[in-house]
Amino acid sequence: MSDVPAATLLPLDEALLRASEENALPSYYQSSVRPLLRDPEGRWPSCCGGGCEPCAQTLTRVAVRALELMGTPRQAPLPDF
C-alpha cells in the first residue's frame, strides 16, 4: 500500500517529474527511468561503482518514488541503495 493518500495520487508524468525533483535528477534523464516504470517488478540495474552519471541507484530511487506517488509501489525486492 502506498503512503500517498488516494486523493493525491499522481499520473505518470507528474509522478516522474516530482520524484526526479525530490532526488535531484535532471529532467533530461527521465527517459532513463521510464523503462523501470514500465516493468515495475522486473530486474532493475544496480550500481556498478564506476561513477556513472546518473548512477543506477539514483534512477532506482526516482522510479521507486514515482511508483509510490502513482499508488503502485514496487513489490519485488529492491536493489541495494
Sequence and secondary structure as in RCSB ss.txt:
>XXXX:A:sequence
MSDVPAATLLPLDEALLRASEENALPSYYQSSVRPLLRDPEGRWPSCCGGGCEPCAQTLTRVAVRALELMGTPRQ
APLPDF
>XXXX:A:secstr
  SS GGG   HHHHHHHHHHHTT  GGGHHHHHHHHHSTTS      SS  SS HHHHHHHHHHHHHHHT    
S     
